[in-house]
């Protein structure tokens, strides 16, 4: 549910690709072995073709403290991929005439600003204007505590509106939390039961369910951030994210869900077509995913150190899913590698090397940097022998030294090149370069 600084999903350029019928699985194994042995990734990936799993891999630990190895059945929080499931449930409700997309939400939530103008379809397309409460600084002070529907609606109502309904699209977790409550009111059933009745049971997802509370983590694995070692991350109480980010699953189950959704087993053709209709970069619970000359559909997710990604490409009938409980590398780069292997495109096995530095060596980089190219400042501090970067309004992240005056943050594909004598820094990400100057 939380956004990561400047992540850019850019899976390739336009050119002709040919699906590899017998791709090099050994090379892909070597790729993941390199990540695992260098503490870059813990989790799992799966790929299917024509509905059959053709590759799966599990890495790292489900419980690092007890050294419990992850397996294909290890269950992870999938974060915002939950929104795709919620979108399916809402459109199912439309098919059953329990929900009307054109209905305004004032009947359900009269205290929300502009509720008499916001439709259920606006919520689905992130066009409501309702503020995204997870962007607020106080969010991490209360997210681990249980919340009632009334409390969550009050929190969302108090944040107000960011723009006029249906005037533009802007991602907001608040939309899909409200959709979860609308589902429960429309069916007089819990979100958990609706997920089981309409999705997981009919298509046989044995390891997918609405998650546990933080006080009862009996099934979901732990999640971690890497800082010299894997460190446990506190878990958001399941009552907070609801259908915006509260589902637990596996990479193979996500692939099965993808195949069922795009194979027409969950929704009627018209409903699926509407899900895939894009308005200002957003479908209904879906994004477009480019890879070379192919356009797939899928979603990303992130909550409490868990990260996830799934996509479906109709050309070759390929579904792919990544799910992680600890990443110290770019999930985008991992996805590029997996899809490149499947579609017989070149990719490299990463190599990792670091340079040892002393704390005093980092002092010349410290300060606040501004750029005329980006509307933000980046503050560089240090934690003993590590540089720490923090962009305006974003969480801080550690930088790893790679060579003289050069540092990186693999998870977001960020490289920072410093010129201390000129008080300059170049930020590189996603093919872009941005010049910063120390204030």
C-alpha positions in Angstrom: 0.0 0.0 0.0 2.9 2.4 0.6 4.6 3.9 -2.4 8.4 3.6 -2.9 10.3 6.6 -4.0 10.4 7.1 -7.8 9.8 3.5 -8.8 9.3 3.4 -12.6 7.9 0.4 -14.3 9.4 0.3 -17.8 9.7 -3.3 -19.0 11.3 -2.6 -22.4 11.3 -1.0 -25.8 9.5 -1.7 -29.0 10.8 -4.5 -31.0 9.8 -8.0 -32.2 9.9 -10.8 -29.7 9.4 -14.5 -30.0 8.2 -16.7 -27.2 10.7 -19.3 -26.1 9.1 -22.7 -25.9 12.0 -24.1 -24.0 13.7 -21.3 -22.2 16.9 -21.7 -20.2 15.6 -22.5 -16.8 19.1 -23.1 -15.5 20.2 -19.6 -16.3 17.2 -18.2 -14.5 18.0 -20.4 -11.5 21.5 -18.9 -11.6 20.1 -15.5 -11.7 18.0 -16.1 -8.5 20.9 -17.9 -6.8 22.9 -14.7 -7.3 20.2 -12.6 -5.7 19.7 -15.0 -2.8 23.3 -15.5 -1.9 23.8 -11.7 -1.8 20.8 -11.0 0.4 18.9 -9.2 -2.4 15.6 -11.0 -2.5 13.5 -13.4 -0.5 10.2 -14.7 -2.0 8.9 -16.6 -5.0 8.1 -16.3 -8.7 6.0 -18.4 -11.0 5.3 -18.4 -14.7 2.6 -20.2 -16.6 2.0 -20.8 -20.3 -1.4 -21.9 -21.7 -2.5 -22.4 -18.1 0.4 -24.7 -17.0 3.1 -23.7 -14.6 6.4 -23.7 -16.6 8.7 -22.2 -13.9 8.6 -21.6 -10.2 11.2 -20.6 -7.7 11.3 -20.0 -3.9 14.1 -18.1 -2.2 15.1 -17.1 1.3 13.2 -17.6 4.5 9.6 -17.5 5.6 11.0 -16.9 9.1 14.6 -15.6 9.1 15.0 -15.8 12.9 14.2 -19.5 12.9 15.8 -20.1 9.5 12.7 -21.6 8.1 13.2 -21.8 4.3 10.5 -20.5 2.0 8.6 -23.0 -0.2 6.0 -22.9 -2.9 3.3 -22.9 -0.3 4.7 -20.1 1.7 2.1 -17.3 2.0 2.9 -13.6 1.6 1.0 -10.4 1.9 0.2 -9.2 -1.7 -0.6 -5.6 -0.8 -2.4 -3.7 -3.6 -2.8 -6.7 -5.8 -5.7 -7.2 -3.4 -7.4 -4.4 -5.4 -7.7 -6.6 -8.5 -9.5 -9.2 -6.4 -11.8 -6.5 -5.0 -12.5 -5.1 -8.5 -13.5 -8.6 -9.6 -15.9 -8.9 -6.6 -17.5 -5.5 -7.3 -18.0 -6.3 -11.0 -19.5 -9.6 -9.9 -21.9 -7.6 -7.8 -22.8 -5.6 -10.9 -23.4 -8.7 -12.9 -25.7 -10.0 -10.1 -27.4 -6.5 -9.9 -26.5 -6.0 -6.3 -24.2 -3.0 -7.2 -24.8 -0.1 -9.6 -21.6 1.5 -10.9 -23.4 4.8 -11.4 -24.7 5.0 -7.8 -23.2 7.7 -5.7 -21.6 6.8 -2.4 -23.5 9.2 -0.1 -26.0 6.3 0.7 -23.0 4.4 2.3 -20.7 7.2 3.4 -22.5 10.6 3.9 -19.7 12.1 5.9 -17.2 11.9 3.0 -16.7 15.1 1.1 -18.4 15.1 -2.3 -20.0 11.7 -1.6 -23.1 12.9 -3.5 -20.9 13.3 -6.6 -18.6 10.3 -6.3 -19.8 7.1 -8.0 -18.8 3.5 -7.3 -17.1 3.6 -10.7 -15.1 6.6 -9.7 -13.8 4.6 -6.7 -12.8 1.7 -9.0 -10.9 4.0 -11.4 -9.2 6.1 -8.7 -11.2 9.2 -9.9 -13.0 10.0 -6.6 -10.7 12.7 -5.3 -10.7 11.1 -1.9 -7.4 11.6 -0.2 -5.0 8.6 0.1 -4.6 8.3 3.9 -1.5 6.1 3.7 0.4 9.1 2.3 0.1 10.9 5.7 3.0 11.0 8.1 0.8 9.9 11.0 -0.3 6.6 9.2 2.6 4.6 10.6 1.7 5.6 14.2 -1.6 3.8 14.2 -1.6 1.2 11.3 -0.8 -1.8 13.6 -3.9 -1.2 15.7 -7.3 -2.7 14.9 -9.8 -0.3 13.4 -13.6 -0.6 13.0 -15.4 0.4 9.8 -16.6 3.5 11.6 -13.1 4.5 12.7 -11.7 3.9 9.2 -14.5 5.9 7.5 -13.9 8.7 10.0 -10.1 8.7 9.2 -10.8 8.8 5.5 -13.5 11.5 5.9 -11.3 13.7 8.0 -8.6 13.8 5.2 -11.0 15.4 2.8 -10.8 15.6 -1.0 -7.8 16.3 -3.2 -9.7 17.2 -6.4 -13.2 17.3 -8.0 -14.7 13.8 -8.6 -14.1 12.4 -12.1 -11.9 15.3 -13.1 -8.7 13.2 -13.1 -7.2 9.9 -11.9 -5.0 9.7 -8.8 -4.1 6.5 -6.9 -5.7 6.3 -3.5 -6.0 3.2 -1.2 -9.0 4.9 0.4 -11.1 4.1 -2.7 -10.7 0.3 -2.3 -11.2 0.3 1.4 -14.6 1.9 0.8 -15.3 -0.6 -1.9 -14.7 -3.4 0.6 -17.4 -1.9 2.9 -19.8 -1.4 -0.1 -19.4 -5.1 -0.9 -20.1 -6.2 2.6 -23.2 -3.9 2.8 -24.5 -5.1 -0.6 -24.1 -8.8 0.2 -24.6 -8.7 3.9 -21.5 -10.9 4.1 -17.9 -10.3 5.3 -15.2 -9.5 2.7 -13.4 -12.7 3.8 -16.5 -14.9 2.9 -17.1 -13.1 -0.4 -13.5 -13.6 -1.5 -13.8 -17.3 -0.7 -17.2 -17.8 -2.3 -16.7 -15.9 -5.5 -13.0 -16.3 -6.3 -10.8 -18.7 -4.2 -13.1 -21.7 -4.0 -14.4 -21.7 -7.6 -10.9 -21.6 -9.1 -9.2 -23.7 -6.5 -6.8 -21.1 -4.8 -5.9 -23.1 -1.7 -3.3 -20.6 -0.4 -5.2 -17.4 -0.9 -7.3 -15.7 1.7 -8.1 -12.5 3.5 -5.2 -12.2 6.0 -4.8 -12.5 9.7 -4.5 -9.8 12.4 -1.0 -8.9 13.6 -1.7 -10.8 16.8 -2.4 -14.0 15.0 0.3 -14.5 12.4 -0.2 -18.3 12.2 -0.1 -18.7 8.4 1.5 -15.7 6.8 5.3 -15.5 6.7 7.2 -12.7 8.3 8.5 -9.7 6.3 11.8 -7.9 6.4 13.9 -5.0 5.4 17.6 -5.4 4.8 20.1 -3.3 6.8 23.3 -5.3 7.2 21.0 -8.2 8.0 17.3 -8.9 7.5 15.2 -7.0 10.1 11.6 -7.9 11.0 9.0 -5.3 10.0 5.8 -4.6 12.1 2.6 -5.7 10.4 -0.4 -3.5 9.6 -3.6 -4.8 11.3 -5.8 -6.5 8.7 -8.7 -4.3 9.6 -6.9 -1.3 8.1 -6.2 -2.2 4.4 -9.2 -4.4 3.9 -9.6 -5.1 0.2 -7.1 -2.5 -0.7 -4.2 -4.6 0.6 -5.2 -7.3 3.0 -5.1 -10.5 0.9 -2.5 -13.2 1.5 -1.4 -15.5 -1.4 1.5 -17.3 -3.2 3.1 -16.8 -6.6 1.6 -19.9 -8.0 -1.9 -18.9 -6.8 -1.5 -15.5 -8.3 -0.7 -17.1 -11.6 -3.8 -19.3 -11.3 -5.9 -16.2 -10.5 -4.4 -14.4 -13.5 -5.2 -17.3 -15.8 -8.8 -17.6 -14.5 -9.4 -13.9 -14.7 -8.2 -13.4 -18.3 -9.5 -16.8 -19.3 -13.1 -15.7 -18.6 -13.7 -17.9 -15.6 -14.5 -15.2 -13.1 -16.3 -12.5 -15.0 -18.4 -12.2 -18.2 -16.6 -10.8 -21.2 -18.2 -7.4 -20.9 -17.0 -7.1 -17.3 -13.5 -8.2 -18.1 -13.3 -5.7 -21.0 -14.4 -2.9 -18.7 -11.7 -3.9 -16.2 -9.1 -3.6 -19.0 -10.4 -0.2 -20.2 -7.8 2.4 -19.3 -8.6 5.9 -18.1 -5.5 8.0 -17.5 -3.3 5.0 -16.9 -5.8 3.2 -14.6 -8.0 0.3 -15.5 -10.3 -1.2 -12.9 -7.9 -3.0 -10.5 -5.4 -3.2 -13.4 -2.6 -1.4 -15.0 -1.1 -1.9 -18.5 2.3 -3.6 -18.4 4.6 -3.0 -21.4 7.2 -5.5 -22.4 8.9 -4.9 -25.7 6.1 -4.8 -28.3 3.6 -6.5 -25.9 1.1 -5.0 -23.6 0.0 -7.1 -20.6 -2.3 -6.3 -17.8 -1.7 -6.7 -14.1 -1.0 -4.9 -10.8 1.8 -4.2 -8.3 1.6 -4.4 -4.5 3.5 -3.4 -1.4 2.7 -3.5 2.4 4.9 -3.9 5.5 8.0 -5.1 3.5 5.9 -7.4 1.3 6.1 -6.6 -2.4 4.3 -8.2 -5.3 3.7 -8.1 -9.0 1.5 -10.0 -11.5 0.9 -9.7 -15.2 -0.8 -11.5 -18.0 0.2 -11.3 -21.7 -2.4 -12.6 -24.1 0.4 -13.2 -26.7 1.7 -16.6 -25.8 -0.9 -16.8 -23.0 1.8 -16.0 -20.4 1.0 -15.2 -16.7 3.8 -14.2 -14.4 3.8 -13.4 -10.6 6.5 -12.3 -8.1 5.9 -12.1 -4.4 8.4 -11.2 -1.7 8.8 -10.8 2.0 12.2 -9.1 1.7 13.7 -7.3 -1.2 17.0 -5.4 -1.4 16.9 -5.2 -5.2 14.6 -3.8 -8.0 11.5 -6.0 -8.5 11.3 -4.3 -11.9 14.7 -5.7 -12.9 13.7 -9.1 -11.6 10.5 -9.0 -13.7 12.5 -8.0 -16.8 14.9 -10.9 -16.3 12.1 -13.5 -15.9 10.1 -12.2 -18.9 13.3 -12.0 -20.9 14.0 -15.6 -20.2 10.5 -16.6 -21.1 10.5 -14.6 -24.3 14.0 -15.5 -25.3 15.5 -12.0 -24.8 19.0 -11.3 -23.4 19.5 -10.5 -19.8 22.5 -10.6 -17.4 23.1 -12.4 -14.2 23.9 -9.6 -11.7 27.3 -9.4 -9.9 27.6 -7.6 -6.6 30.6 -6.0 -5.1 30.9 -3.2 -2.5 33.7 -1.0 -1.3 34.5 -0.6 2.4 34.3 2.9 3.7 34.8 4.6 7.1 32.2 6.8 8.7 34.3 9.9 8.2 34.6 9.2 4.4 30.9 9.9 4.1 30.9 13.4 5.6 31.6 15.1 2.3 28.3 13.8 0.8 26.0 14.9 3.6 23.5 17.7 3.1 20.3 18.8 1.3 20.3 18.6 -2.5 17.8 20.4 -4.8 17.1 20.1 -8.5 15.5 22.4 -11.1 14.3 19.2 -12.9 12.3 17.6 -10.0 10.0 19.3 -7.5 11.7 17.7 -4.4 14.7 17.9 -2.2 16.9 14.9 -1.2 18.5 14.9 2.2 21.6 12.8 2.6 22.5 11.7 6.1 24.6 8.8 7.5 24.1 5.9 9.9 27.6 4.9 10.9 29.1 3.6 7.6 26.0 4.0 5.4 24.6 6.9 3.6 20.8 7.4 4.1 18.7 9.3 1.5 15.3 10.8 2.0 13.3 12.7 -0.6 10.6 15.2 0.3 7.5 13.4 1.6 9.0 10.0 1.2 10.5 7.3 3.4 14.3 7.2 3.9 16.3 4.5 2.2 19.9 3.2 2.5 22.6 3.7 -0.1 25.2 1.1 -0.9 28.6 2.3 -2.1 29.6 0.7 -5.4 32.7 2.7 -6.4 34.3 6.1 -5.6 31.6 8.8 -5.2 28.9 6.4 -6.5 26.1 4.8 -4.5 23.0 2.8 -5.3 19.6 1.7 -4.0 18.8 -1.5 -5.9 15.3 -1.8 -4.8 14.2 1.2 -6.8 16.9 1.1 -9.4 18.5 4.3 -8.1 22.1 5.4 -8.7 23.6 8.6 -7.1 26.9 9.9 -8.4 28.4 12.7 -6.2 30.9 15.4 -7.1 31.8 16.7 -3.6 34.2 19.4 -4.8 31.5 21.0 -7.0 28.7 20.1 -4.5 26.8 18.3 -7.2 24.9 15.0 -7.4 23.4 13.2 -10.4 20.4 10.9 -9.7 19.9 8.2 -12.3 16.8 6.1 -12.5 14.7 4.5 -15.2 16.9 5.8 -18.0 16.6 9.4 -16.7 19.3 11.6 -15.2 18.6 14.5 -12.8 21.2 17.0 -11.6 21.0 18.1 -7.9 23.0 20.8 -6.2 23.8 20.9 -2.5 22.0 23.8 -0.8 
